[in-house]
Amino acid sequence: MGVPKRKMSKMKKRSRKAANRYEGVEATFCQSCGKPVAPHRACKGCGIYKGKQVITVSE
Amino acid sequence: MRHRKHTFKIGRSGAHRRAMLANMVSSLIECGEIKTTLVKAKEARRLADKMITYGKKGDLHHRRLAISKLRDETAVKTLFDKVAPSFLERKGGYTRIIKTGTRVGDAADMCILQLVQDSTAPAKPAKKVKKVEKAQEPTVVETPAVVEASAEAKAE
């Protein structure tokens, strides 16, 4: 069975892991109220999705 | 083997799941829309579409099949008398899922599962609104001309 010959150095390991970065949250902006919205979801600010009132939002 | 028999188990035994889905689809038929988690909605949608197909066939045999699945005779009555006739022109895709974010507490994806009944109705008024706006524009252009004409008449 293949076995590593050398211990992996911290730098080697960390520089590989540096590519796996958190890229943040995807968001678009509501077309009616302009607030940031998760894509493909009804706006929590105004309750509108695709131009229709989907949920009633209490202010 | 259960190859390609894709289903959502939703953390319940088969009987529990069938009972829950029957209740959900009955509520959907009675109310037109239900608020639930995304996974439950996707599974309930299958049963709902099948029940509406039964309703469109409309005979006694399919009514009895629907009662055996939904276990709710009043819901099946509204299904066969009111809901299914409104879908006669639509070939499948009777339900719509609108995602509404996550639930507080367990961060479950929540959504609204609704019957696609008002799909044609809101689309037409939207077009009419645009036409009205276009129709208003010429009148707006005309009114200054009238004002100018009256102003000229006064100047004279």
Backbone of each chain as ProteinMPNN parsed JSONL, in Angstrom:
{"seq_chain_A": "MGVPKRKMSKMKKRSRKAANRYEGVEATFCQSCGKPVAPHRACKGCGIYKGKQVITVSE", "coords_chain_A": {"N_chain_A": [[0.836, -1.187, 0.0], [0.466, 2.231, -0.747], [2.309, 4.663, 1.001], [2.734, 7.799, 2.681], [5.889, 9.4, 2.377], [7.12, 11.521, 3.677], [6.487, 13.769, 6.406], [3.75, 15.998, 6.101], [4.33, 19.357, 5.703], [3.397, 22.291, 7.68], [3.145, 24.561, 6.123], [2.805, 23.575, 3.556], [0.421, 22.208, 3.82], [-1.323, 24.251, 4.656], [-1.155, 26.064, 2.572], [-2.385, 24.668, 0.609], [-4.949, 24.426, 1.68], [-5.687, 27.029, 1.583], [-6.945, 27.585, -0.728], [-9.544, 26.787, -0.327], [-11.74, 28.716, 0.36], [-14.207, 30.558, 2.209], [-16.867, 31.813, 0.447], [-18.831, 33.594, 0.942], [-22.283, 34.779, 1.144], [-24.74, 34.227, -1.3], [-26.611, 36.758, -2.853], [-29.354, 38.599, -4.157], [-31.11, 41.537, -5.274], [-34.204, 42.802, -4.166], [-36.753, 43.39, -6.518], [-38.817, 45.11, -6.122], [-38.655, 46.41, -3.576], [-35.959, 46.702, -3.128], [-34.338, 45.602, -1.181], [-31.752, 43.338, 0.048], [-32.019, 39.959, -1.062], [-32.274, 36.42, -0.725], [-31.493, 34.335, -3.469], [-34.117, 33.085, -5.604], [-36.088, 33.128, -3.681], [-38.867, 34.355, -1.765], [-39.184, 37.841, -1.065], [-38.252, 39.03, 2.117], [-38.663, 41.493, 3.074], [-40.782, 42.827, 1.714], [-42.448, 40.809, 0.907], [-42.878, 39.978, -1.697], [-42.771, 37.971, -4.604], [-41.601, 37.382, -7.775], [-43.203, 39.49, -8.745], [-45.612, 39.095, -7.486], [-47.689, 39.328, -4.598], [-46.763, 37.374, -2.058], [-46.357, 36.611, 0.656], [-47.704, 38.036, 3.625], [-46.307, 40.782, 5.171], [-45.658, 41.921, 8.351], [-45.322, 45.17, 9.552]], "CA_chain_A": [[0.0, 0.0, 0.0], [1.24, 3.47, -0.813], [2.356, 5.377, 2.279], [3.517, 9.031, 2.542], [7.275, 9.228, 2.813], [7.483, 12.643, 4.548], [5.405, 14.497, 7.072], [3.308, 17.186, 5.369], [4.64, 20.57, 6.484], [2.274, 23.201, 7.911], [2.999, 25.479, 4.996], [2.271, 22.81, 2.412], [-0.983, 21.922, 4.109], [-2.108, 25.487, 4.731], [-1.255, 26.722, 1.27], [-3.409, 23.922, -0.148], [-6.263, 24.763, 2.233], [-5.993, 28.436, 1.323], [-7.85, 27.673, -1.882], [-10.922, 26.484, 0.085], [-12.175, 29.853, 1.157], [-15.64, 30.846, 2.272], [-17.103, 32.823, -0.574], [-19.914, 34.481, 1.337], [-23.658, 34.395, 0.852], [-25.291, 34.766, -2.544], [-27.812, 37.566, -2.653], [-29.77, 39.526, -5.196], [-31.864, 42.621, -4.659], [-35.634, 42.744, -4.473], [-37.048, 44.319, -7.606], [-39.823, 46.092, -5.739], [-38.26, 47.241, -2.442], [-34.529, 46.958, -3.192], [-33.577, 44.988, -0.11], [-31.076, 42.111, -0.373], [-32.864, 38.769, -0.959], [-31.666, 35.185, -1.183], [-32.046, 34.058, -4.793], [-35.238, 32.145, -5.752], [-36.923, 33.142, -2.489], [-39.692, 35.551, -1.632], [-38.527, 38.904, -0.298], [-38.77, 39.111, 3.486], [-39.005, 42.88, 3.37], [-42.09, 43.236, 1.193], [-43.272, 39.626, 0.667], [-43.223, 39.838, -3.114], [-41.928, 37.091, -5.398], [-41.985, 37.451, -9.194], [-44.256, 40.479, -8.97], [-46.867, 38.782, -6.804], [-47.644, 39.359, -3.144], [-46.786, 35.973, -1.653], [-46.575, 36.551, 2.098], [-47.975, 39.342, 4.208], [-45.239, 41.159, 6.087], [-46.1, 42.889, 9.341], [-44.289, 46.203, 9.662]], "C_chain_A": [[0.877, 1.246, 0.0], [1.17, 4.249, 0.481], [3.169, 6.658, 2.094], [4.914, 8.874, 3.113], [7.652, 10.285, 3.837], [6.243, 13.192, 5.227], [5.045, 15.717, 6.224], [3.559, 18.425, 6.217], [3.409, 21.44, 6.63], [2.036, 24.071, 6.688], [2.345, 24.775, 3.812], [0.765, 22.601, 2.597], [-1.832, 23.193, 4.025], [-2.216, 26.161, 3.377], [-2.232, 25.971, 0.373], [-4.798, 24.336, 0.339], [-6.655, 26.205, 1.929], [-6.93, 28.594, 0.135], [-9.301, 27.47, -1.471], [-11.446, 27.603, 0.957], [-13.685, 29.999, 1.131], [-15.938, 32.001, 1.336], [-18.289, 33.708, -0.255], [-21.264, 33.981, 0.887], [-24.078, 35.018, -0.467], [-26.501, 35.622, -2.226], [-28.087, 38.395, -3.895], [-30.551, 40.642, -4.502], [-33.31, 42.57, -5.114], [-35.97, 43.799, -5.514], [-38.056, 45.381, -7.196], [-39.366, 46.981, -4.592], [-36.754, 47.443, -2.356], [-33.694, 46.339, -2.098], [-32.86, 43.733, -0.608], [-31.937, 40.875, -0.093], [-32.037, 37.566, -1.383], [-32.284, 34.823, -2.525], [-33.119, 32.974, -4.757], [-36.1, 32.064, -4.492], [-37.704, 34.441, -2.431], [-38.986, 36.565, -0.743], [-39.121, 38.971, 1.102], [-39.171, 40.531, 3.85], [-40.416, 43.231, 2.935], [-42.979, 42.033, 0.867], [-43.646, 39.399, -0.783], [-42.245, 38.871, -3.767], [-42.461, 37.071, -6.822], [-43.2, 38.353, -9.396], [-45.573, 40.184, -8.294], [-46.672, 38.864, -5.297], [-47.807, 37.935, -2.635], [-47.059, 35.832, -0.175], [-46.866, 37.966, 2.583], [-46.921, 39.629, 5.266], [-45.778, 42.207, 7.049], [-44.984, 43.9, 9.57], [-44.133, 46.705, 11.102]], "O_chain_A": [[1.907, 1.293, 0.673], [0.081, 4.475, 1.008], [4.197, 6.627, 1.417], [5.105, 8.296, 4.183], [8.411, 10.005, 4.765], [5.126, 13.102, 4.718], [5.927, 16.39, 5.691], [3.05, 18.526, 7.333], [2.483, 21.358, 5.823], [0.9, 24.293, 6.268], [1.451, 25.316, 3.16], [-0.035, 22.787, 1.68], [-2.901, 23.212, 3.414], [-3.241, 26.764, 3.06], [-2.84, 26.562, -0.519], [-5.705, 24.569, -0.46], [-7.831, 26.558, 2.011], [-7.622, 29.603, 0.006], [-10.206, 27.921, -2.173], [-11.579, 27.44, 2.17], [-14.351, 29.617, 0.169], [-15.316, 33.058, 1.435], [-18.714, 34.497, -1.099], [-21.381, 32.896, 0.319], [-23.808, 36.192, -0.724], [-27.332, 35.237, -1.404], [-27.169, 38.832, -4.589], [-30.634, 40.674, -3.274], [-33.605, 42.327, -6.285], [-35.538, 44.947, -5.417], [-38.151, 46.43, -7.832], [-39.643, 48.18, -4.603], [-36.303, 48.284, -1.579], [-32.477, 46.518, -2.071], [-33.302, 43.12, -1.58], [-32.517, 40.754, 0.986], [-31.202, 37.662, -2.282], [-33.491, 34.988, -2.704], [-33.03, 32.042, -3.958], [-36.766, 31.056, -4.257], [-37.287, 35.472, -2.958], [-38.286, 36.205, 0.203], [-40.341, 38.968, 1.265], [-39.918, 40.754, 4.803], [-41.165, 43.857, 3.685], [-44.16, 42.218, 0.575], [-44.621, 38.706, -1.074], [-41.041, 38.935, -3.522], [-43.635, 36.778, -7.048], [-44.118, 38.007, -10.14], [-46.549, 40.91, -8.482], [-45.612, 38.508, -4.782], [-48.882, 37.35, -2.769], [-47.898, 35.025, 0.224], [-46.359, 38.949, 2.044], [-46.678, 38.809, 6.152], [-46.288, 43.247, 6.631], [-43.828, 43.521, 9.759], [-43.304, 47.577, 11.365]]}, "seq_chain_B": "MRHRKHTFKIGRSGAHRRAMLANMVSSLIECGEIKTTLVKAKEARRLADKMITYGKKGDLHHRRLAISKLRDETAVKTLFDKVAPSFLERKGGYTRIIKTGTRVGDAADMCILQLVQDSTAPAKPAKKVKKVEKAQEPTVVETPAVVEASAEAKAE", "coords_chain_B": {"N_chain_B": [[-34.357, -4.39, -4.178], [-34.086, -0.82, -4.098], [-33.6, 0.78, -6.249], [-33.611, 3.842, -7.969], [-36.089, 4.508, -6.982], [-37.041, 7.132, -6.056], [-37.753, 8.992, -3.184], [-38.978, 11.151, -0.582], [-38.356, 10.601, 2.744], [-38.878, 11.94, 5.064], [-38.409, 11.497, 7.788], [-40.213, 9.642, 8.934], [-42.341, 6.804, 9.528], [-43.756, 4.602, 7.032], [-46.605, 4.508, 7.187], [-47.176, 6.66, 8.864], [-46.178, 8.712, 7.308], [-47.826, 8.597, 5.024], [-50.262, 9.225, 6.199], [-49.756, 11.82, 7.075], [-49.213, 13.159, 4.659], [-51.681, 12.852, 3.436], [-53.282, 14.46, 5.077], [-52.041, 16.919, 4.585], [-52.486, 17.328, 1.823], [-55.255, 17.36, 1.771], [-55.725, 19.715, 3.223], [-54.525, 21.486, 1.458], [-56.257, 21.32, -0.722], [-58.597, 22.289, 0.412], [-57.883, 24.888, 1.264], [-56.345, 26.057, -0.713], [-53.717, 26.996, -0.528], [-50.767, 26.019, 1.299], [-48.511, 26.416, 4.023], [-45.36, 25.189, 4.504], [-42.56, 22.92, 5.086], [-39.842, 22.68, 2.75], [-39.148, 20.074, 1.89], [-41.314, 18.502, 2.687], [-43.26, 19.727, 1.158], [-42.463, 19.134, -1.448], [-42.871, 16.416, -1.529], [-45.588, 16.251, -0.935], [-46.636, 17.489, -3.141], [-46.501, 15.629, -5.204], [-48.501, 13.749, -4.495], [-50.678, 15.463, -4.486], [-50.873, 16.265, -7.186], [-51.513, 13.823, -8.333], [-53.98, 13.343, -7.145], [-55.519, 15.41, -8.217], [-55.524, 14.669, -10.859], [-57.068, 12.365, -10.611], [-59.417, 13.655, -9.917], [-60.0, 15.003, -12.267], [-60.622, 12.938, -13.955], [-62.907, 12.034, -12.735], [-64.892, 9.981, -12.33], [-66.79, 7.462, -10.481], [-65.137, 5.419, -9.577], [-62.569, 6.602, -9.479], [-63.109, 8.558, -7.639], [-63.485, 7.023, -5.366], [-60.925, 5.927, -5.135], [-59.511, 8.269, -4.571], [-60.645, 8.968, -2.118], [-59.71, 6.829, -0.622], [-57.025, 7.421, -0.553], [-56.825, 10.049, 0.5], [-58.481, 10.056, 2.709], [-60.578, 11.678, 3.475], [-63.631, 12.747, 3.079], [-64.986, 15.143, 2.607], [-62.987, 16.826, 1.641], [-62.358, 15.47, -0.711], [-64.726, 15.809, -2.028], [-64.795, 18.616, -2.487], [-62.545, 18.67, -4.063], [-63.346, 17.192, -6.367], [-65.591, 18.617, -7.196], [-64.979, 21.372, -7.302], [-62.137, 22.034, -7.442], [-60.765, 20.314, -9.328], [-62.275, 20.714, -11.809], [-61.391, 23.276, -12.511], [-58.925, 22.858, -13.525], [-59.089, 21.739, -16.003], [-58.053, 22.489, -18.489], [-55.363, 22.417, -18.105], [-52.418, 20.521, -18.352], [-51.138, 18.754, -16.128], [-48.71, 19.763, -13.584], [-50.027, 21.184, -11.487], [-49.526, 22.439, -9.162], [-47.685, 24.881, -7.244], [-44.554, 25.876, -5.934], [-43.301, 28.154, -3.706], [-40.452, 29.473, -2.43], [-39.681, 30.556, 0.851], [-37.592, 31.23, 2.543], [-35.837, 30.495, 5.654], [-36.8, 28.606, 8.596], [-37.235, 29.835, 11.903], [-35.489, 28.42, 14.592], [-35.028, 25.669, 13.675], [-33.902, 26.162, 11.267], [-35.052, 25.15, 8.934], [-35.779, 24.848, 5.463], [-38.353, 26.804, 4.337], [-41.544, 26.997, 2.665], [-44.195, 27.953, 0.403], [-46.819, 26.015, -0.618], [-48.925, 25.902, -3.276], [-52.035, 25.8, -5.137], [-52.115, 26.084, -8.646], [-53.997, 28.237, -9.554], [-54.559, 30.901, -10.025], [-52.953, 31.66, -12.074], [-53.28, 32.535, -14.751], [-54.907, 34.713, -14.401], [-53.569, 36.969, -12.941], [-51.639, 37.617, -14.863], [-52.85, 38.774, -17.115], [-54.073, 41.262, -16.199], [-51.675, 42.623, -15.631], [-50.597, 43.118, -18.169], [-52.604, 44.768, -19.117], [-52.289, 46.977, -17.483], [-49.901, 48.025, -18.441], [-50.732, 48.784, -21.006], [-52.567, 50.72, -20.358], [-50.877, 52.623, -19.279], [-49.462, 53.331, -21.579], [-51.542, 54.354, -23.041], [-52.117, 56.545, -21.554], [-49.965, 58.207, -21.937], [-50.08, 59.624, -24.527], [-52.245, 61.321, -23.986], [-51.167, 62.907, -22.012], [-49.257, 64.221, -23.495], [-50.887, 65.592, -25.177], [-52.303, 67.397, -23.56], [-50.502, 69.616, -22.81], [-50.313, 70.834, -25.31], [-52.885, 71.714, -25.699], [-52.999, 73.511, -23.631], [-51.031, 75.274, -24.477], [-52.245, 76.156, -26.806], [-54.463, 77.447, -25.758], [-53.093, 79.372, -24.355], [-51.925, 80.794, -26.436], [-54.233, 81.732, -27.59], [-55.055, 83.439, -25.609], [-52.967, 85.262, -25.679], [-53.302, 86.392, -28.125]], "CA_chain_B": [[-33.593, -3.169, -4.442], [-34.918, 0.352, -4.269], [-32.932, 1.647, -7.218], [-34.379, 4.867, -8.681], [-37.39, 4.774, -6.368], [-36.709, 8.293, -5.235], [-38.813, 9.535, -2.373], [-38.523, 11.81, 0.634], [-38.929, 9.84, 3.86], [-39.295, 12.957, 6.024], [-38.241, 11.053, 9.16], [-41.435, 9.021, 9.432], [-42.623, 5.484, 8.96], [-44.592, 4.711, 5.839], [-47.988, 4.816, 7.534], [-47.174, 8.018, 9.399], [-45.94, 9.613, 6.176], [-49.035, 8.622, 4.195], [-51.298, 9.955, 6.923], [-49.4, 13.242, 7.086], [-49.383, 13.712, 3.315], [-53.12, 12.942, 3.179], [-53.763, 15.661, 5.759], [-51.512, 18.106, 3.915], [-53.143, 17.535, 0.528], [-56.63, 17.769, 2.07], [-55.681, 21.139, 3.561], [-54.213, 22.225, 0.228], [-57.475, 21.379, -1.531], [-59.594, 23.137, 1.078], [-57.442, 26.278, 1.465], [-55.691, 26.614, -1.903], [-52.271, 27.015, -0.314], [-50.316, 25.667, 2.634], [-47.146, 26.829, 4.344], [-44.737, 23.982, 5.038], [-41.147, 22.856, 4.73], [-39.619, 22.41, 1.326], [-39.132, 18.64, 1.62], [-42.696, 18.03, 2.784], [-44.008, 20.271, 0.024], [-42.111, 18.416, -2.678], [-43.502, 15.098, -1.496], [-47.04, 16.44, -0.99], [-46.968, 17.908, -4.5], [-46.743, 14.415, -6.013], [-49.823, 13.214, -4.162], [-51.686, 16.444, -4.894], [-51.054, 16.198, -8.637], [-52.224, 12.578, -8.643], [-55.384, 13.477, -6.728], [-56.212, 16.277, -9.162], [-55.76, 13.839, -12.044], [-58.268, 11.573, -10.286], [-60.561, 14.555, -9.962], [-60.331, 15.336, -13.659], [-61.306, 11.779, -14.536], [-64.225, 12.354, -12.215], [-65.886, 8.918, -12.169], [-66.961, 6.952, -9.123], [-63.975, 4.614, -9.21], [-61.466, 7.483, -9.088], [-63.524, 9.22, -6.405], [-63.206, 6.091, -4.263], [-59.466, 5.874, -4.983], [-59.084, 9.509, -3.91], [-61.044, 8.886, -0.706], [-58.832, 5.885, 0.055], [-55.709, 8.052, -0.343], [-56.896, 11.277, 1.301], [-59.222, 9.711, 3.936], [-61.34, 12.864, 3.862], [-64.653, 12.792, 2.025], [-65.328, 16.531, 2.261], [-61.915, 17.338, 0.785], [-62.499, 14.848, -2.027], [-65.895, 16.437, -2.669], [-64.375, 19.903, -3.052], [-61.61, 18.369, -5.147], [-64.031, 16.761, -7.593], [-66.608, 19.575, -7.636], [-64.494, 22.741, -7.512], [-60.724, 22.211, -7.794], [-60.391, 19.615, -10.562], [-62.81, 21.339, -13.03], [-60.65, 24.477, -12.904], [-57.672, 22.452, -14.152], [-59.375, 20.908, -17.179], [-57.22, 22.873, -19.63], [-53.948, 22.317, -17.742], [-51.964, 19.134, -18.387], [-50.11, 18.548, -15.123], [-48.153, 20.985, -12.997], [-51.158, 21.886, -10.874], [-49.117, 23.084, -7.918], [-46.54, 25.787, -7.329], [-43.826, 26.011, -4.674], [-42.573, 29.421, -3.586], [-39.594, 29.366, -1.249], [-39.82, 31.764, 1.661], [-36.516, 31.368, 3.511], [-35.656, 29.436, 6.639], [-37.603, 28.684, 9.81], [-36.504, 30.104, 13.136], [-35.531, 27.249, 15.451], [-34.231, 24.589, 13.109], [-33.378, 26.605, 9.97], [-35.577, 24.354, 7.838], [-36.239, 25.619, 4.313], [-39.812, 26.891, 4.328], [-42.083, 27.384, 1.371], [-45.643, 27.935, 0.264], [-47.281, 25.122, -1.679], [-50.245, 26.394, -3.639], [-52.617, 25.352, -6.391], [-51.876, 27.084, -9.688], [-55.313, 28.591, -10.085], [-54.653, 32.299, -10.414], [-51.785, 31.954, -12.906], [-53.639, 33.322, -15.934], [-55.604, 35.939, -14.009], [-52.739, 38.142, -12.705], [-50.828, 37.964, -16.02], [-53.584, 39.653, -18.026], [-54.13, 42.636, -15.692], [-50.367, 43.251, -15.73], [-50.508, 43.643, -19.53], [-53.55, 45.875, -19.247], [-51.702, 48.138, -16.808], [-48.941, 48.621, -19.375], [-51.477, 49.433, -22.078], [-53.152, 51.948, -19.802], [-49.808, 53.613, -19.195], [-49.198, 53.829, -22.932], [-52.682, 55.153, -23.455], [-52.091, 57.822, -20.851], [-48.889, 59.068, -22.436], [-50.507, 60.59, -25.535], [-53.099, 62.358, -23.4], [-50.276, 63.841, -21.317], [-48.638, 65.043, -24.539], [-51.909, 66.469, -25.762], [-52.748, 68.479, -22.667], [-49.723, 70.849, -22.951], [-50.65, 71.463, -26.577], [-54.134, 72.435, -25.47], [-52.651, 74.653, -22.766], [-50.346, 76.244, -25.345], [-53.232, 76.74, -27.713], [-55.251, 78.409, -24.993], [-52.197, 80.487, -24.034], [-51.827, 81.601, -27.66], [-55.515, 82.41, -27.755], [-55.076, 84.558, -24.653], [-51.995, 86.249, -26.14], [-53.925, 87.136, -29.218]], "C_chain_B": [[-34.534, -1.992, -4.568], [-34.247, 1.338, -5.233], [-33.943, 2.551, -7.918], [-35.799, 5.051, -8.144], [-37.227, 5.98, -5.467], [-37.929, 8.766, -4.472], [-38.188, 10.295, -1.215], [-39.157, 11.072, 1.805], [-39.456, 10.755, 4.959], [-39.29, 12.416, 7.459], [-39.462, 10.38, 9.753], [-41.554, 7.61, 8.848], [-43.599, 5.657, 7.797], [-46.012, 5.13, 6.161], [-48.12, 6.251, 8.034], [-47.057, 9.033, 8.261], [-47.197, 9.727, 5.316], [-50.138, 9.416, 4.871], [-51.021, 11.453, 6.882], [-49.635, 13.864, 5.717], [-50.863, 13.836, 2.98], [-53.694, 14.181, 3.832], [-53.311, 16.917, 5.037], [-52.266, 18.385, 2.627], [-54.605, 17.919, 0.728], [-56.682, 19.255, 2.395], [-55.418, 21.984, 2.325], [-55.461, 22.396, -0.629], [-58.485, 22.332, -0.914], [-59.182, 24.606, 1.047], [-56.79, 26.889, 0.23], [-54.194, 26.763, -1.752], [-51.945, 26.64, 1.116], [-48.87, 26.097, 2.789], [-46.478, 25.657, 5.031], [-43.253, 23.995, 4.703], [-41.002, 22.391, 3.298], [-39.712, 20.919, 1.016], [-40.55, 18.073, 1.673], [-43.5, 18.501, 1.584], [-43.724, 19.49, -1.242], [-42.76, 17.041, -2.707], [-45.021, 15.238, -1.605], [-47.496, 16.802, -2.396], [-47.275, 16.702, -5.394], [-48.152, 13.884, -5.791], [-50.905, 14.169, -4.655], [-51.947, 16.364, -6.399], [-51.81, 14.93, -9.022], [-53.693, 12.708, -8.293], [-56.152, 14.35, -7.706], [-56.459, 15.536, -10.47], [-56.959, 12.927, -11.824], [-59.51, 12.442, -10.437], [-60.973, 14.895, -11.379], [-60.993, 14.168, -14.364], [-62.743, 11.746, -14.04], [-65.221, 11.23, -12.018], [-65.848, 8.349, -10.735], [-65.727, 6.184, -8.651], [-62.842, 5.512, -8.721], [-61.814, 8.286, -7.841], [-63.219, 8.316, -5.21], [-61.712, 5.943, -4.032], [-58.967, 7.096, -4.213], [-59.449, 9.477, -2.435], [-60.114, 7.943, 0.039], [-57.458, 6.49, 0.313], [-55.812, 9.199, 0.644], [-57.629, 11.063, 2.628], [-60.084, 10.89, 4.413], [-62.389, 13.111, 2.778], [-65.02, 14.219, 1.647], [-64.261, 17.132, 1.344], [-62.037, 16.769, -0.623], [-63.685, 15.458, -2.765], [-65.515, 17.799, -3.256], [-63.396, 19.691, -4.194], [-62.349, 18.08, -6.446], [-64.989, 17.828, -8.114], [-66.031, 20.932, -8.007], [-63.075, 22.794, -8.069], [-60.404, 21.606, -9.156], [-60.994, 20.258, -11.81], [-62.038, 22.579, -13.461], [-59.328, 24.137, -13.576], [-57.882, 21.683, -15.452], [-58.453, 21.236, -18.353], [-55.739, 22.693, -19.35], [-53.538, 20.851, -17.694], [-50.825, 18.97, -17.391], [-49.554, 19.863, -14.621], [-49.221, 21.813, -12.338], [-50.745, 22.674, -9.645], [-47.872, 23.935, -8.147], [-45.901, 25.863, -5.948], [-43.067, 27.327, -4.709], [-41.761, 29.368, -2.307], [-39.64, 30.677, -0.481], [-38.74, 31.871, 2.734], [-36.532, 30.271, 4.549], [-36.48, 29.71, 7.893], [-36.705, 29.017, 10.997], [-36.592, 28.851, 14.005], [-34.699, 26.118, 14.897], [-33.706, 24.91, 11.718], [-33.833, 25.711, 8.824], [-36.011, 25.287, 6.705], [-37.762, 25.62, 4.299], [-40.297, 27.328, 2.957], [-43.597, 27.431, 1.448], [-45.961, 27.002, -0.896], [-48.692, 25.556, -2.031], [-50.72, 25.8, -4.958], [-52.458, 26.467, -7.418], [-53.223, 27.469, -10.29], [-55.357, 30.004, -10.631], [-53.573, 32.679, -11.418], [-52.147, 32.834, -14.097], [-54.237, 34.66, -15.532], [-54.662, 37.12, -13.758], [-51.938, 38.575, -13.94], [-51.552, 38.951, -16.932], [-53.726, 41.076, -17.486], [-52.799, 43.357, -15.791], [-50.182, 43.861, -17.125], [-51.415, 44.857, -19.699], [-52.988, 47.142, -18.62], [-50.727, 48.837, -17.746], [-49.663, 49.387, -20.482], [-52.069, 50.747, -21.591], [-52.095, 53.033, -19.715], [-49.501, 54.208, -20.559], [-50.32, 54.749, -23.394], [-52.655, 56.523, -22.78], [-51.051, 58.769, -21.417], [-49.342, 60.059, -23.509], [-51.386, 61.704, -24.957], [-52.246, 63.396, -22.674], [-49.632, 64.779, -22.326], [-49.662, 66.052, -25.076], [-52.251, 67.649, -24.863], [-51.861, 69.731, -22.742], [-50.053, 71.594, -24.25], [-51.928, 72.288, -26.418], [-53.861, 73.687, -24.646], [-51.977, 75.741, -23.597], [-51.322, 76.969, -26.266], [-54.066, 77.798, -26.988], [-54.403, 79.633, -24.644], [-52.045, 81.413, -25.25], [-53.1, 82.425, -27.877], [-55.603, 83.62, -26.825], [-54.15, 85.685, -25.127], [-52.577, 87.099, -27.264], [-54.992, 88.096, -28.685]], "O_chain_B": [[-35.646, -2.129, -5.078], [-34.317, 2.554, -5.056], [-34.984, 2.097, -8.393], [-36.624, 5.69, -8.797], [-37.271, 5.855, -4.243], [-39.008, 8.922, -5.042], [-37.012, 10.108, -0.901], [-40.379, 10.931, 1.852], [-40.371, 10.388, 5.697], [-40.108, 12.85, 8.271], [-39.729, 10.524, 10.946], [-40.954, 7.282, 7.826], [-44.185, 6.724, 7.61], [-46.572, 6.002, 5.496], [-49.056, 6.964, 7.672], [-47.733, 10.061, 8.247], [-47.588, 10.827, 4.925], [-50.859, 10.177, 4.226], [-51.931, 12.257, 6.679], [-50.185, 14.96, 5.613], [-51.275, 14.794, 2.326], [-54.502, 14.885, 3.225], [-54.079, 17.867, 4.887], [-52.644, 19.525, 2.355], [-55.148, 18.709, -0.044], [-57.559, 19.975, 1.915], [-56.002, 23.054, 2.154], [-55.701, 23.464, -1.191], [-59.149, 23.091, -1.62], [-60.022, 25.48, 0.829], [-56.69, 28.112, 0.129], [-53.463, 26.668, -2.738], [-52.724, 26.897, 2.033], [-48.106, 26.138, 1.824], [-46.98, 25.173, 6.045], [-42.746, 24.949, 4.114], [-41.908, 21.794, 2.717], [-40.288, 20.533, -0.001], [-40.944, 17.273, 0.824], [-44.328, 17.759, 1.055], [-44.634, 19.212, -2.023], [-43.151, 16.552, -3.767], [-45.671, 14.444, -2.285], [-48.609, 16.465, -2.8], [-48.181, 16.744, -6.226], [-48.894, 13.608, -6.734], [-51.93, 13.734, -5.18], [-53.097, 16.391, -6.837], [-52.646, 14.951, -9.926], [-54.558, 12.246, -9.038], [-57.314, 14.069, -8.001], [-57.484, 15.745, -11.12], [-57.772, 12.73, -12.728], [-60.517, 12.022, -11.006], [-62.159, 15.058, -11.664], [-61.819, 14.358, -15.257], [-63.673, 11.474, -14.798], [-66.333, 11.5, -11.566], [-65.002, 8.709, -9.917], [-65.323, 6.28, -7.492], [-62.225, 5.24, -7.691], [-60.928, 8.655, -7.07], [-62.754, 8.784, -4.172], [-61.263, 5.844, -2.89], [-58.122, 6.985, -3.325], [-58.662, 9.906, -1.59], [-59.759, 8.2, 1.189], [-56.791, 6.125, 1.281], [-54.974, 9.318, 1.538], [-57.415, 11.819, 3.575], [-60.289, 11.069, 5.614], [-62.078, 13.618, 1.701], [-65.334, 14.486, 0.487], [-64.576, 17.852, 0.396], [-61.847, 17.482, -1.608], [-63.651, 15.607, -3.986], [-65.872, 18.103, -4.395], [-63.406, 20.434, -5.176], [-62.03, 18.644, -7.493], [-65.189, 17.945, -9.323], [-66.53, 21.584, -8.924], [-62.816, 23.5, -9.044], [-59.85, 22.274, -10.029], [-60.291, 20.352, -12.816], [-62.022, 22.91, -14.647], [-58.673, 25.016, -14.136], [-56.954, 21.045, -15.95], [-58.108, 20.346, -19.131], [-54.927, 22.805, -20.268], [-54.218, 20.031, -17.077], [-49.658, 19.039, -17.777], [-49.869, 20.933, -15.143], [-49.324, 23.013, -12.591], [-51.518, 23.487, -9.137], [-47.119, 23.737, -9.1], [-46.591, 25.908, -4.929], [-42.288, 27.583, -5.627], [-42.32, 29.233, -1.218], [-39.638, 31.761, -1.066], [-38.952, 32.542, 3.745], [-37.164, 29.233, 4.354], [-36.812, 30.851, 8.214], [-35.57, 28.549, 11.088], [-37.673, 28.277, 14.138], [-33.769, 25.648, 15.553], [-33.131, 24.046, 11.056], [-33.1, 25.525, 7.852], [-36.541, 26.372, 6.947], [-38.388, 24.561, 4.254], [-39.562, 27.947, 2.189], [-44.199, 27.004, 2.434], [-45.45, 27.165, -2.004], [-49.567, 25.574, -1.165], [-49.921, 25.357, -5.784], [-52.64, 27.643, -7.105], [-53.546, 27.069, -11.408], [-56.09, 30.289, -11.577], [-53.291, 33.862, -11.609], [-51.417, 33.769, -14.423], [-54.087, 35.644, -16.256], [-54.907, 38.197, -14.301], [-51.589, 39.748, -14.069], [-50.928, 39.869, -17.465], [-53.519, 42.026, -18.242], [-52.77, 44.568, -16.011], [-49.676, 44.975, -17.257], [-51.045, 45.842, -20.338], [-53.175, 48.241, -19.142], [-50.713, 50.064, -17.847], [-49.264, 50.492, -20.85], [-52.076, 51.749, -22.306], [-52.349, 54.197, -20.023], [-49.304, 55.415, -20.696], [-50.09, 55.77, -24.041], [-53.104, 57.521, -23.344], [-51.226, 59.987, -21.385], [-49.013, 61.242, -23.41], [-51.297, 62.862, -25.365], [-52.539, 64.591, -22.701], [-49.475, 65.972, -22.068], [-49.335, 67.199, -25.381], [-52.464, 68.764, -25.341], [-52.404, 70.835, -22.739], [-50.071, 72.824, -24.284], [-52.038, 73.403, -26.929], [-54.4, 74.762, -24.91], [-52.273, 76.929, -23.471], [-51.25, 78.18, -26.478], [-54.338, 78.877, -27.515], [-54.89, 80.763, -24.63], [-52.037, 82.637, -25.12], [-53.073, 83.591, -28.271], [-56.139, 84.668, -27.185], [-54.465, 86.869, -25.01], [-52.383, 88.312, -27.344], [-55.625, 88.809, -29.464]]}, "name": "protein", "num_of_chains": 2, "seq": "MGVPKRKMSKMKKRSRKAANRYEGVEATFCQSCGKPVAPHRACKGCGIYKGKQVITVSEMRHRKHTFKIGRSGAHRRAMLANMVSSLIECGEIKTTLVKAKEARRLADKMITYGKKGDLHHRRLAISKLRDETAVKTLFDKVAPSFLERKGGYTRIIKTGTRVGDAADMCILQLVQDSTAPAKPAKKVKKVEKAQEPTVVETPAVVEASAEAKAE"}
